[in-house]
Amino acid sequence: MVICNVVDETKIEPLIQGKLDIPVVLEDFDDRVDDEFARRFGAAVLSVLAEYKPDLKPYLDLTPAPKDD
């Protein structure tokens, strides 16, 4: 089971100060949230989540995105 929680950012702000922030600049993706963006974003989120929830790792079967040349 994967549980996704949504929490008001202002309530957790003191807990996340100085922690890892990963900005996603939509301009880098031509200001589009399309299927490929969703695939890559979802894979990245699941990979980060698996670092904190190692029990998730065996369930992940993600194909890495092709490298830009």
PQR file with spaces between the fields and no chain letter, atoms N, CA, C, O and H, PARSE charges and radii, in Angstrom:
ATOM       1  N    MET     1       0.844   -1.168    0.000 -0.4000 1.5000
ATOM       2  CA   MET     1       0.000    0.000    0.000 -0.0000 2.0000
ATOM       3  C    MET     1       0.895    1.237    0.000  0.5500 1.7000
ATOM       4  O    MET     1       1.895    1.296    0.715 -0.5500 1.4000
ATOM       5  N    VAL     2       0.526    2.200   -0.794 -0.4000 1.5000
ATOM       6  CA   VAL     2       1.211    3.493   -0.817 -0.0000 2.0000
ATOM       7  C    VAL     2       0.212    4.511   -0.281  0.5500 1.7000
ATOM       8  O    VAL     2      -0.911    4.611   -0.775 -0.5500 1.4000
ATOM       9  H    VAL     2      -0.286    2.152   -1.375  0.4000 1.0000
ATOM      10  N    ILE     3       0.623    5.256    0.720 -0.4000 1.5000
ATOM      11  CA   ILE     3      -0.245    6.273    1.305 -0.0000 2.0000
ATOM      12  C    ILE     3       0.326    7.640    0.970  0.5500 1.7000
ATOM      13  O    ILE     3       1.510    7.899    1.187 -0.5500 1.4000
ATOM      14  H    ILE     3       1.535    5.176    1.122  0.4000 1.0000
ATOM      15  N    CYS     4      -0.503    8.495    0.451 -0.4000 1.5000
ATOM      16  CA   CYS     4      -0.104    9.859    0.129 -0.0000 2.0000
ATOM      17  C    CYS     4      -0.851   10.795    1.069  0.5500 1.7000
ATOM      18  O    CYS     4      -2.082   10.794    1.112 -0.5500 1.4000
ATOM      19  H    CYS     4      -1.465    8.285    0.274  0.4000 1.0000
ATOM      20  N    ASN     5      -0.108   11.584    1.813 -0.4000 1.5000
ATOM      21  CA   ASN     5      -0.707   12.544    2.737 -0.0000 2.0000
ATOM      22  C    ASN     5      -0.517   13.951    2.200  0.5500 1.7000
ATOM      23  O    ASN     5       0.528   14.284    1.640 -0.5500 1.4000
ATOM      24  H    ASN     5       0.891   11.584    1.779  0.4000 1.0000
ATOM      25  N    VAL     6      -1.527   14.757    2.377 -0.4000 1.5000
ATOM      26  CA   VAL     6      -1.441   16.162    1.991 -0.0000 2.0000
ATOM      27  C    VAL     6      -1.580   16.972    3.275  0.5500 1.7000
ATOM      28  O    VAL     6      -2.559   16.847    4.011 -0.5500 1.4000
ATOM      29  H    VAL     6      -2.375   14.487    2.832  0.4000 1.0000
ATOM      30  N    VAL     7      -0.573   17.806    3.522 -0.4000 1.5000
ATOM      31  CA   VAL     7      -0.525   18.586    4.752 -0.0000 2.0000
ATOM      32  C    VAL     7      -0.301   20.043    4.386  0.5500 1.7000
ATOM      33  O    VAL     7       0.500   20.355    3.505 -0.5500 1.4000
ATOM      34  H    VAL     7       0.222   17.909    2.925  0.4000 1.0000
ATOM      35  N    ASP     8      -1.003   20.919    5.057 -0.4000 1.5000
ATOM      36  CA   ASP     8      -0.825   22.360    4.845 -0.0000 2.0000
ATOM      37  C    ASP     8       0.638   22.712    5.100  0.5500 1.7000
ATOM      38  O    ASP     8       1.162   22.476    6.189 -0.5500 1.4000
ATOM      39  H    ASP     8      -1.654   20.666    5.773  0.4000 1.0000
ATOM      40  N    GLU     9       1.282   23.272    4.099 -0.4000 1.5000
ATOM      41  CA   GLU     9       2.712   23.584    4.176 -0.0000 2.0000
ATOM      42  C    GLU     9       3.051   24.480    5.371  0.5500 1.7000
ATOM      43  O    GLU     9       4.111   24.323    5.977 -0.5500 1.4000
ATOM      44  H    GLU     9       0.856   23.464    3.215  0.4000 1.0000
ATOM      45  N    THR    10       2.174   25.405    5.709 -0.4000 1.5000
ATOM      46  CA   THR    10       2.475   26.316    6.816 -0.0000 2.0000
ATOM      47  C    THR    10       2.535   25.572    8.145  0.5500 1.7000
ATOM      48  O    THR    10       3.221   26.009    9.069 -0.5500 1.4000
ATOM      49  H    THR    10       1.313   25.532    5.216  0.4000 1.0000
ATOM      50  N    LYS    11       1.825   24.460    8.248 -0.4000 1.5000
ATOM      51  CA   LYS    11       1.826   23.696    9.505 -0.0000 2.0000
ATOM      52  C    LYS    11       3.104   22.880    9.693  0.5500 1.7000
ATOM      53  O    LYS    11       3.523   22.625   10.822 -0.5500 1.4000
ATOM      54  H    LYS    11       1.268   24.105    7.498  0.4000 1.0000
ATOM      55  N    ILE    12       3.713   22.477    8.594 -0.4000 1.5000
ATOM      56  CA   ILE    12       4.930   21.660    8.718 -0.0000 2.0000
ATOM      57  C    ILE    12       6.208   22.430    8.417  0.5500 1.7000
ATOM      58  O    ILE    12       7.307   21.884    8.508 -0.5500 1.4000
ATOM      59  H    ILE    12       3.373   22.684    7.677  0.4000 1.0000
ATOM      60  N    GLU    13       6.057   23.697    8.061 -0.4000 1.5000
ATOM      61  CA   GLU    13       7.220   24.501    7.684 -0.0000 2.0000
ATOM      62  C    GLU    13       8.352   24.442    8.716  0.5500 1.7000
ATOM      63  O    GLU    13       9.508   24.283    8.323 -0.5500 1.4000
ATOM      64  H    GLU    13       5.164   24.141    7.987  0.4000 1.0000
ATOM      65  N    PRO    14       8.068   24.564   10.023 -0.5600 1.5000
ATOM      66  CA   PRO    14       9.179   24.487   10.984  0.2800 2.0000
ATOM      67  C    PRO    14       9.906   23.134   10.953  0.5500 1.7000
ATOM      68  O    PRO    14      11.092   23.072   11.276 -0.5500 1.4000
ATOM      69  N    LEU    15       9.230   22.080   10.579 -0.4000 1.5000
ATOM      70  CA   LEU    15       9.843   20.755   10.542 -0.0000 2.0000
ATOM      71  C    LEU    15      10.685   20.530    9.290  0.5500 1.7000
ATOM      72  O    LEU    15      11.602   19.709    9.299 -0.5500 1.4000
ATOM      73  H    LEU    15       8.267   22.130   10.317  0.4000 1.0000
ATOM      74  N    ILE    16      10.380   21.254    8.213 -0.4000 1.5000
ATOM      75  CA   ILE    16      11.087   21.015    6.958 -0.0000 2.0000
ATOM      76  C    ILE    16      12.151   22.059    6.646  0.5500 1.7000
ATOM      77  O    ILE    16      12.839   21.954    5.631 -0.5500 1.4000
ATOM      78  H    ILE    16       9.635   21.921    8.205  0.4000 1.0000
ATOM      79  N    GLN    17      12.294   23.057    7.498 -0.4000 1.5000
ATOM      80  CA   GLN    17      13.322   24.078    7.285 -0.0000 2.0000
ATOM      81  C    GLN    17      14.694   23.419    7.198  0.5500 1.7000
ATOM      82  O    GLN    17      15.072   22.639    8.073 -0.5500 1.4000
ATOM      83  H    GLN    17      11.735   23.143    8.323  0.4000 1.0000
ATOM      84  N    GLY    18      15.432   23.733    6.147 -0.4000 1.5000
ATOM      85  CA   GLY    18      16.785   23.210    5.992 -0.0000 2.0000
ATOM      86  C    GLY    18      16.849   21.788    5.485  0.5500 1.7000
ATOM      87  O    GLY    18      17.938   21.222    5.398 -0.5500 1.4000
ATOM      88  H    GLY    18      15.125   24.366    5.437  0.4000 1.0000
ATOM      89  N    LYS    19      15.723   21.194    5.149 -0.4000 1.5000
ATOM      90  CA   LYS    19      15.703   19.831    4.626 -0.0000 2.0000
ATOM      91  C    LYS    19      15.806   19.871    3.110  0.5500 1.7000
ATOM      92  O    LYS    19      15.864   20.943    2.507 -0.5500 1.4000
ATOM      93  H    LYS    19      14.838   21.654    5.219  0.4000 1.0000
ATOM      94  N    LEU    20      15.828   18.721    2.516 -0.4000 1.5000
ATOM      95  CA   LEU    20      15.991   18.600    1.073 -0.0000 2.0000
ATOM      96  C    LEU    20      14.771   19.145    0.338  0.5500 1.7000
ATOM      97  O    LEU    20      13.661   18.636    0.493 -0.5500 1.4000
ATOM      98  H    LEU    20      15.780   17.850    3.006  0.4000 1.0000
ATOM      99  N    ASP    21      14.988   20.171   -0.452 -0.4000 1.5000
ATOM     100  CA   ASP    21      13.965   20.701   -1.347 -0.0000 2.0000
ATOM     101  C    ASP    21      14.409   20.375   -2.771  0.5500 1.7000
ATOM     102  O    ASP    21      15.573   20.565   -3.126 -0.5500 1.4000
ATOM     103  H    ASP    21      15.889   20.584   -0.578  0.4000 1.0000
ATOM     104  N    ILE    22      13.492   19.894   -3.566 -0.4000 1.5000
ATOM     105  CA   ILE    22      13.794   19.586   -4.955 -0.0000 2.0000
ATOM     106  C    ILE    22      12.842   20.416   -5.820  0.5500 1.7000
ATOM     107  O    ILE    22      11.714   20.000   -6.085 -0.5500 1.4000
ATOM     108  H    ILE    22      12.547   19.740   -3.278  0.4000 1.0000
ATOM     109  N    PRO    23      13.302   21.591   -6.258 -0.5600 1.5000
ATOM     110  CA   PRO    23      12.422   22.421   -7.082  0.2800 2.0000
ATOM     111  C    PRO    23      12.247   21.808   -8.474  0.5500 1.7000
ATOM     112  O    PRO    23      13.197   21.294   -9.064 -0.5500 1.4000
ATOM     113  N    VAL    24      11.039   21.873   -8.975 -0.4000 1.5000
ATOM     114  CA   VAL    24      10.732   21.431  -10.332 -0.0000 2.0000
ATOM     115  C    VAL    24      10.289   22.675  -11.093  0.5500 1.7000
ATOM     116  O    VAL    24       9.209   23.214  -10.853 -0.5500 1.4000
ATOM     117  H    VAL    24      10.268   22.290   -8.495  0.4000 1.0000
ATOM     118  N    VAL    25      11.130   23.117  -12.006 -0.4000 1.5000
ATOM     119  CA   VAL    25      10.869   24.338  -12.756 -0.0000 2.0000
ATOM     120  C    VAL    25      10.103   23.970  -14.020  0.5500 1.7000
ATOM     121  O    VAL    25      10.656   23.357  -14.933 -0.5500 1.4000
ATOM     122  H    VAL    25      12.008   22.680  -12.202  0.4000 1.0000
ATOM     123  N    LEU    26       8.841   24.344  -14.069 -0.4000 1.5000
ATOM     124  CA   LEU    26       8.006   23.967  -15.211 -0.0000 2.0000
ATOM     125  C    LEU    26       8.501   24.574  -16.515  0.5500 1.7000
ATOM     126  O    LEU    26       8.242   24.021  -17.584 -0.5500 1.4000
ATOM     127  H    LEU    26       8.392   24.842  -13.327  0.4000 1.0000
ATOM     128  N    GLU    27       9.208   25.700  -16.452 -0.4000 1.5000
ATOM     129  CA   GLU    27       9.779   26.289  -17.669 -0.0000 2.0000
ATOM     130  C    GLU    27      10.733   25.317  -18.353  0.5500 1.7000
ATOM     131  O    GLU    27      10.861   25.322  -19.577 -0.5500 1.4000
ATOM     132  H    GLU    27       9.418   26.149  -15.583  0.4000 1.0000
ATOM     133  N    ASP    28      11.409   24.476  -17.551 -0.4000 1.5000
ATOM     134  CA   ASP    28      12.324   23.478  -18.112 -0.0000 2.0000
ATOM     135  C    ASP    28      11.578   22.429  -18.936  0.5500 1.7000
ATOM     136  O    ASP    28      12.193   21.691  -19.706 -0.5500 1.4000
ATOM     137  H    ASP    28      11.306   24.472  -16.557  0.4000 1.0000
ATOM     138  N    PHE    29      10.283   22.362  -18.778 -0.4000 1.5000
ATOM     139  CA   PHE    29       9.446   21.400  -19.488 -0.0000 2.0000
ATOM     140  C    PHE    29       8.444   22.120  -20.400  0.5500 1.7000
ATOM     141  O    PHE    29       7.340   21.630  -20.637 -0.5500 1.4000
ATOM     142  H    PHE    29       9.783   22.961  -18.152  0.4000 1.0000
ATOM     143  N    ASP    30       8.845   23.274  -20.899 -0.4000 1.5000
ATOM     144  CA   ASP    30       7.996   24.092  -21.781 -0.0000 2.0000
ATOM     145  C    ASP    30       6.654   24.405  -21.135  0.5500 1.7000
ATOM     146  O    ASP    30       5.633   24.493  -21.817 -0.5500 1.4000
ATOM     147  H    ASP    30       9.742   23.672  -20.707  0.4000 1.0000
ATOM     148  N    ASP    31       6.662   24.574  -19.812 -0.4000 1.5000
ATOM     149  CA   ASP    31       5.448   24.906  -19.052 -0.0000 2.0000
ATOM     150  C    ASP    31       4.310   23.928  -19.328  0.5500 1.7000
ATOM     151  O    ASP    31       3.144   24.319  -19.391 -0.5500 1.4000
ATOM     152  H    ASP    31       7.492   24.503  -19.258  0.4000 1.0000
ATOM     153  N    ARG    32       4.659   22.656  -19.490 -0.4000 1.5000
ATOM     154  CA   ARG    32       3.651   21.622  -19.772 -0.0000 2.0000
ATOM     155  C    ARG    32       3.772   20.486  -18.782  0.5500 1.7000
ATOM     156  O    ARG    32       4.869   20.006  -18.495 -0.5500 1.4000
ATOM     157  H    ARG    32       5.605   22.338  -19.438  0.4000 1.0000
ATOM     158  N    VAL    33       2.651   20.067  -18.270 -0.4000 1.5000
ATOM     159  CA   VAL    33       2.591   18.863  -17.458 -0.0000 2.0000
ATOM     160  C    VAL    33       1.864   17.830  -18.318  0.5500 1.7000
ATOM     161  O    VAL    33       0.639   17.715  -18.294 -0.5500 1.4000
ATOM     162  H    VAL    33       1.760   20.457  -18.503  0.4000 1.0000
ATOM     163  N    ASP    34       2.673   17.079  -19.082 -0.4000 1.5000
ATOM     164  CA   ASP    34       2.107   16.082  -19.986 -0.0000 2.0000
ATOM     165  C    ASP    34       2.409   14.678  -19.460  0.5500 1.7000
ATOM     166  O    ASP    34       2.916   14.518  -18.350 -0.5500 1.4000
ATOM     167  H    ASP    34       3.669   17.173  -19.101  0.4000 1.0000
ATOM     168  N    ASP    35       2.094   13.669  -20.264 -0.4000 1.5000
ATOM     169  CA   ASP    35       2.288   12.285  -19.824 -0.0000 2.0000
ATOM     170  C    ASP    35       3.750   11.977  -19.484  0.5500 1.7000
ATOM     171  O    ASP    35       4.029   11.305  -18.491 -0.5500 1.4000
ATOM     172  H    ASP    35       1.682   13.799  -21.166  0.4000 1.0000
ATOM     173  N    GLU    36       4.675   12.465  -20.305 -0.4000 1.5000
ATOM     174  CA   GLU    36       6.090   12.192  -20.052 -0.0000 2.0000
ATOM     175  C    GLU    36       6.559   12.884  -18.779  0.5500 1.7000
ATOM     176  O    GLU    36       7.313   12.301  -18.000 -0.5500 1.4000
ATOM     177  H    GLU    36       4.448   13.010  -21.112  0.4000 1.0000
ATOM     178  N    PHE    37       6.121   14.119  -18.561 -0.4000 1.5000
ATOM     179  CA   PHE    37       6.464   14.814  -17.326 -0.0000 2.0000
ATOM     180  C    PHE    37       5.929   14.019  -16.134  0.5500 1.7000
ATOM     181  O    PHE    37       6.650   13.802  -15.159 -0.5500 1.4000
ATOM     182  H    PHE    37       5.509   14.592  -19.193  0.4000 1.0000
ATOM     183  N    ALA    38       4.671   13.585  -16.209 -0.4000 1.5000
ATOM     184  CA   ALA    38       4.053   12.837  -15.103 -0.0000 2.0000
ATOM     185  C    ALA    38       4.799   11.527  -14.847  0.5500 1.7000
ATOM     186  O    ALA    38       4.984   11.135  -13.695 -0.5500 1.4000
ATOM     187  H    ALA    38       4.086   13.761  -17.000  0.4000 1.0000
ATOM     188  N    ARG    39       5.224   10.854  -15.907 -0.4000 1.5000
ATOM     189  CA   ARG    39       5.963    9.600  -15.750 -0.0000 2.0000
ATOM     190  C    ARG    39       7.288    9.841  -15.026  0.5500 1.7000
ATOM     191  O    ARG    39       7.631    9.136  -14.077 -0.5500 1.4000
ATOM     192  H    ARG    39       5.074   11.172  -16.843  0.4000 1.0000
ATOM     193  N    ARG    40       8.014   10.839  -15.488 -0.4000 1.5000
ATOM     194  CA   ARG    40       9.318   11.129  -14.894 -0.0000 2.0000
ATOM     195  C    ARG    40       9.179   11.645  -13.468  0.5500 1.7000
ATOM     196  O    ARG    40       9.946   11.257  -12.586 -0.5500 1.4000
ATOM     197  H    ARG    40       7.736   11.411  -16.259  0.4000 1.0000
ATOM     198  N    PHE    41       8.203   12.517  -13.242 -0.4000 1.5000
ATOM     199  CA   PHE    41       7.985   13.065  -11.909 -0.0000 2.0000
ATOM     200  C    PHE    41       7.562   11.961  -10.943  0.5500 1.7000
ATOM     201  O    PHE    41       8.069   11.866   -9.825 -0.5500 1.4000
ATOM     202  H    PHE    41       7.581   12.832  -13.958  0.4000 1.0000
ATOM     203  N    GLY    42       6.631   11.135  -11.392 -0.4000 1.5000
ATOM     204  CA   GLY    42       6.162   10.029  -10.550 -0.0000 2.0000
ATOM     205  C    GLY    42       7.281    9.060  -10.208  0.5500 1.7000
ATOM     206  O    GLY    42       7.389    8.608   -9.068 -0.5500 1.4000
ATOM     207  H    GLY    42       6.219   11.212  -12.300  0.4000 1.0000
ATOM     208  N    ALA    43       8.112    8.742  -11.190 -0.4000 1.5000
ATOM     209  CA   ALA    43       9.235    7.834  -10.950 -0.0000 2.0000
ATOM     210  C    ALA    43      10.218    8.441   -9.957  0.5500 1.7000
ATOM     211  O    ALA    43      10.739    7.746   -9.085 -0.5500 1.4000
ATOM     212  H    ALA    43       8.024    9.109  -12.116  0.4000 1.0000
ATOM     213  N    ALA    44      10.467    9.737  -10.094 -0.4000 1.5000
ATOM     214  CA   ALA    44      11.386   10.408   -9.167 -0.0000 2.0000
ATOM     215  C    ALA    44      10.826   10.416   -7.747  0.5500 1.7000
ATOM     216  O    ALA    44      11.550   10.147   -6.789 -0.5500 1.4000
ATOM     217  H    ALA    44      10.044   10.301  -10.803  0.4000 1.0000
ATOM     218  N    VAL    45       9.544   10.724   -7.616 -0.4000 1.5000
ATOM     219  CA   VAL    45       8.924   10.758   -6.289 -0.0000 2.0000
ATOM     220  C    VAL    45       8.960    9.377   -5.648  0.5500 1.7000
ATOM     221  O    VAL    45       9.298    9.246   -4.471 -0.5500 1.4000
ATOM     222  H    VAL    45       8.957   10.943   -8.395  0.4000 1.0000
ATOM     223  N    LEU    46       8.614    8.352   -6.410 -0.4000 1.5000
ATOM     224  CA   LEU    46       8.633    6.994   -5.864 -0.0000 2.0000
ATOM     225  C    LEU    46      10.052    6.566   -5.486  0.5500 1.7000
ATOM     226  O    LEU    46      10.243    5.884   -4.479 -0.5500 1.4000
ATOM     227  H    LEU    46       8.340    8.458   -7.366  0.4000 1.0000
ATOM     228  N    SER    47      11.037    6.957   -6.276 -0.4000 1.5000
ATOM     229  CA   SER    47      12.429    6.607   -5.957 -0.0000 2.0000
ATOM     230  C    SER    47      12.886    7.276   -4.670  0.5500 1.7000
ATOM     231  O    SER    47      13.548    6.643   -3.848 -0.5500 1.4000
ATOM     232  H    SER    47      10.881    7.510   -7.094  0.4000 1.0000
ATOM     233  N    VAL    48      12.545    8.537   -4.483 -0.4000 1.5000
ATOM     234  CA   VAL    48      12.894    9.238   -3.241 -0.0000 2.0000
ATOM     235  C    VAL    48      12.146    8.610   -2.068  0.5500 1.7000
ATOM     236  O    VAL    48      12.727    8.384   -1.007 -0.5500 1.4000
ATOM     237  H    VAL    48      12.006    9.052   -5.151  0.4000 1.0000
ATOM     238  N    LEU    49      10.870    8.331   -2.259 -0.4000 1.5000
ATOM     239  CA   LEU    49      10.074    7.714   -1.199 -0.0000 2.0000
ATOM     240  C    LEU    49      10.664    6.367   -0.779  0.5500 1.7000
ATOM     241  O    LEU    49      10.676    6.031    0.406 -0.5500 1.4000
ATOM     242  H    LEU    49      10.399    8.514   -3.122  0.4000 1.0000
ATOM     243  N    ALA    50      11.145    5.612   -1.739 -0.4000 1.5000
ATOM     244  CA   ALA    50      11.727    4.300   -1.438 -0.0000 2.0000
ATOM     245  C    ALA    50      13.000    4.418   -0.610  0.5500 1.7000
ATOM     246  O    ALA    50      13.356    3.477    0.099 -0.5500 1.4000
ATOM     247  H    ALA    50      11.136    5.885   -2.701  0.4000 1.0000
ATOM     248  N    GLU    51      13.690    5.544   -0.684 -0.4000 1.5000
ATOM     249  CA   GLU    51      14.868    5.736    0.172 -0.0000 2.0000
ATOM     250  C    GLU    51      14.471    5.842    1.643  0.5500 1.7000
ATOM     251  O    GLU    51      15.233    5.452    2.527 -0.5500 1.4000
ATOM     252  H    GLU    51      13.401    6.309   -1.260  0.4000 1.0000
ATOM     253  N    TYR    52      13.293    6.364    1.896 -0.4000 1.5000
ATOM     254  CA   TYR    52      12.811    6.520    3.264 -0.0000 2.0000
ATOM     255  C    TYR    52      11.934    5.357    3.697  0.5500 1.7000
ATOM     256  O    TYR    52      11.736    5.129    4.890 -0.5500 1.4000
ATOM     257  H    TYR    52      12.673    6.681    1.178  0.4000 1.0000
ATOM     258  N    LYS    53      11.413    4.628    2.729 -0.4000 1.5000
ATOM     259  CA   LYS    53      10.561    3.458    2.984 -0.0000 2.0000
ATOM     260  C    LYS    53      11.145    2.276    2.207  0.5500 1.7000
ATOM     261  O    LYS    53      10.628    1.924    1.146 -0.5500 1.4000
ATOM     262  H    LYS    53      11.573    4.814    1.760  0.4000 1.0000
ATOM     263  N    PRO    54      12.213    1.659    2.721 -0.5600 1.5000
ATOM     264  CA   PRO    54      12.898    0.601    1.972  0.2800 2.0000
ATOM     265  C    PRO    54      11.998   -0.586    1.613  0.5500 1.7000
ATOM     266  O    PRO    54      12.295   -1.312    0.664 -0.5500 1.4000
ATOM     267  N    ASP    55      10.915   -0.794    2.347 -0.4000 1.5000
ATOM     268  CA   ASP    55      10.002   -1.887    2.008 -0.0000 2.0000
ATOM     269  C    ASP    55       9.350   -1.678    0.642  0.5500 1.7000
ATOM     270  O    ASP    55       8.825   -2.625    0.057 -0.5500 1.4000
ATOM     271  H    ASP    55      10.674   -0.204    3.118  0.4000 1.0000
ATOM     272  N    LEU    56       9.379   -0.451    0.133 -0.4000 1.5000
ATOM     273  CA   LEU    56       8.792   -0.140   -1.161 -0.0000 2.0000
ATOM     274  C    LEU    56       9.704   -0.561   -2.315  0.5500 1.7000
ATOM     275  O    LEU    56       9.219   -0.859   -3.407 -0.5500 1.4000
ATOM     276  H    LEU    56       9.806    0.318    0.609  0.4000 1.0000
ATOM     277  N    LYS    57      11.007   -0.588   -2.086 -0.4000 1.5000
ATOM     278  CA   LYS    57      11.976   -0.845   -3.159 -0.0000 2.0000
ATOM     279  C    LYS    57      11.693   -2.107   -3.971  0.5500 1.7000
ATOM     280  O    LYS    57      11.782   -2.056   -5.198 -0.5500 1.4000
ATOM     281  H    LYS    57      11.401   -0.346   -1.199  0.4000 1.0000
ATOM     282  N    PRO    58      11.356   -3.239   -3.347 -0.5600 1.5000
ATOM     283  CA   PRO    58      11.127   -4.448   -4.150  0.2800 2.0000
ATOM     284  C    PRO    58       9.957   -4.324   -5.133  0.5500 1.7000
ATOM     285  O    PRO    58       9.876   -5.089   -6.094 -0.5500 1.4000
ATOM     286  N    TYR    59       9.069   -3.388   -4.904 -0.4000 1.5000
ATOM     287  CA   TYR    59       7.905   -3.223   -5.766 -0.0000 2.0000
ATOM     288  C    TYR    59       8.174   -2.311   -6.963  0.5500 1.7000
ATOM     289  O    TYR    59       7.395   -2.294   -7.916 -0.5500 1.4000
ATOM     290  H    TYR    59       9.135   -2.766   -4.123  0.4000 1.0000
ATOM     291  N    LEU    60       9.251   -1.570   -6.920 -0.4000 1.5000
ATOM     292  CA   LEU    60       9.550   -0.617   -7.991 -0.0000 2.0000
ATOM     293  C    LEU    60      10.241   -1.325   -9.153  0.5500 1.7000
ATOM     294  O    LEU    60      11.245   -2.014   -8.970 -0.5500 1.4000
ATOM     295  H    LEU    60       9.884   -1.585   -6.146  0.4000 1.0000
ATOM     296  N    ASP    61       9.701   -1.148  -10.317 -0.4000 1.5000
ATOM     297  CA   ASP    61      10.290   -1.670  -11.549 -0.0000 2.0000
ATOM     298  C    ASP    61      10.226   -0.536  -12.567  0.5500 1.7000
ATOM     299  O    ASP    61       9.400   -0.547  -13.480 -0.5500 1.4000
ATOM     300  H    ASP    61       8.885   -0.588  -10.465  0.4000 1.0000
ATOM     301  N    LEU    62      11.113    0.444  -12.394 -0.4000 1.5000
ATOM     302  CA   LEU    62      11.073    1.677  -13.169 -0.0000 2.0000
ATOM     303  C    LEU    62      12.159    1.678  -14.223  0.5500 1.7000
ATOM     304  O    LEU    62      13.315    1.366  -13.937 -0.5500 1.4000
ATOM     305  H    LEU    62      11.784    0.453  -11.652  0.4000 1.0000
ATOM     306  N    THR    63      11.790    2.026  -15.432 -0.4000 1.5000
ATOM     307  CA   THR    63      12.759    2.144  -16.519 -0.0000 2.0000
ATOM     308  C    THR    63      13.332    3.562  -16.474  0.5500 1.7000
ATOM     309  O    THR    63      12.584    4.538  -16.525 -0.5500 1.4000
ATOM     310  H    THR    63      10.851    2.280  -15.664  0.4000 1.0000
ATOM     311  N    PRO    64      14.655    3.672  -16.379 -0.5600 1.5000
ATOM     312  CA   PRO    64      15.252    5.013  -16.353  0.2800 2.0000
ATOM     313  C    PRO    64      14.948    5.761  -17.653  0.5500 1.7000
ATOM     314  O    PRO    64      14.880    5.169  -18.730 -0.5500 1.4000
ATOM     315  N    ALA    65      14.769    7.059  -17.522 -0.4000 1.5000
ATOM     316  CA   ALA    65      14.550    7.894  -18.703 -0.0000 2.0000
ATOM     317  C    ALA    65      15.813    7.903  -19.543  0.5500 1.7000
ATOM     318  O    ALA    65      16.914    7.856  -18.993 -0.5500 1.4000
ATOM     319  H    ALA    65      14.825    7.539  -16.647  0.4000 1.0000
ATOM     320  N    PRO    66      15.685    7.961  -20.853 -0.5600 1.5000
ATOM     321  CA   PRO    66      16.877    8.023  -21.690  0.2800 2.0000
ATOM     322  C    PRO    66      17.677    9.286  -21.417  0.5500 1.7000
ATOM     323  O    PRO    66      17.102   10.343  -21.157 -0.5500 1.4000
ATOM     324  N    LYS    67      18.990    9.182  -21.473 -0.4000 1.5000
ATOM     325  CA   LYS    67      19.874   10.325  -21.262 -0.0000 2.0000
ATOM     326  C    LYS    67      19.804   11.255  -22.453  0.5500 1.7000
ATOM     327  O    LYS    67      19.783   10.813  -23.602 -0.5500 1.4000
ATOM     328  H    LYS    67      19.457    8.323  -21.684  0.4000 1.0000
ATOM     329  N    ASP    68      19.766   12.558  -22.168 -0.4000 1.5000
ATOM     330  CA   ASP    68      19.837   13.546  -23.247 -0.0000 2.0000
ATOM     331  C    ASP    68      21.262   13.649  -23.725  0.5500 1.7000
ATOM     332  O    ASP    68      22.180   13.749  -22.911 -0.5500 1.4000
ATOM     333  H    ASP    68      19.783   12.917  -21.235  0.4000 1.0000
ATOM     334  N    ASP    69      21.470   13.627  -25.032 -0.4000 1.5000
ATOM     335  CA   ASP    69      22.847   13.736  -25.571 -0.0000 2.0000
ATOM     336  C    ASP    69      23.164   15.147  -25.949  0.5500 1.7000
ATOM     337  O    ASP    69      24.268   15.427  -26.416 -0.5500 1.4000
ATOM     338  H    ASP    69      20.724   13.546  -25.693  0.4000 1.0000
